[in-house]
Amino acid sequence: MKKSNEWIMDYLRDYGVKPSTIRVKVLEFLLNNRIHPTVEEIYSNLIDDIPTLSKTSIYNTLDLFSEKGVVNVVALCEKELRYDI
């Protein structure tokens, strides 16, 4: 089920996260792709929409989401983290 940007922004605010373009796009990707993606998968899917995107921005966004309880971090092996909403 595709969620509107307004719904996503309200969802982030409910968790105490200030919405930004990157945060909204990352959360939208997670909601629409329940595949437990890696940072690399998220990055490769969003770079065309946000040309200034960096992997560091995605890591920072996911760290914030994890800290606020928006996502869960799934460690499948020591060197690979995946993210679940």
N, C-alpha and C positions, 0 to 999 in steps of 0.2 A: 504494500500500500504506500503510495507516494505521498509524502507530507509536504505541506506548503512551507515556504520560507518563514512566514509569520508564525506558524505552529512551531517550527524548529527554534526560532528566536525566543518564543515564550518558554519552550521546554528548557533551553539553556538558562534563561533567567530564573526559572524555578529551581535550578541547581546552583544558583549563585554565580553563573558564568556570564560575563558580558559578551553578547554576540558580536562577532566580527565576520568578515567575508570568509576567511579561512575556517573559522570554527563552524560556521553554518554549513559550508561545503563538506567539511570532514564528517560532521554529524549526519548530514543528508546522505553521504556515501555509505556510512555505516548502517543507516536505517534501510537503505535500498539494496544493500549487498551483504546479506547475512552469512558471509563466507569466512568470518574471522580473519580479516585481511591483515597483512603486514604493512609496515610503513611504506615499503617499496611499492606495494600494490595500490595503496591509497595515493601515493605520490604520482605514479604513472597514470592513474585514472583522472587526476585533477589538474595536472600540469597544463593541459590544453585550455582549461577554463580560467586558470590563474597563472599566467606566464611568469610572474615574479615569485611563485611558490618555491620554497626550499624544503628539503627533508627535515632540517632543523625546526622549521615552523610546524611541521606535522608532529615531530616528536614532542615539542613543547605543548602543542594543542592536546595531544593524547595524554601527556603527563598531567595536564590540568584537568582533563576529563576524568582521568583515573582518580585523582586527588578529590574531586568533587562528587564522585560516585556516578558519573554519567556513563562510563564504560568500565568493563572489567578487563584486566590484562590476563591473557592466557599464554602460559609458557609451555610450548610443545617440546622444546629442547633448550639447552642452555643459551644458545645464541640466537634464538628466534622467538620474538614476542608477537602475538596476534591479539586483536582487539575485538571485544564482544559488547554489543549494546544490550 
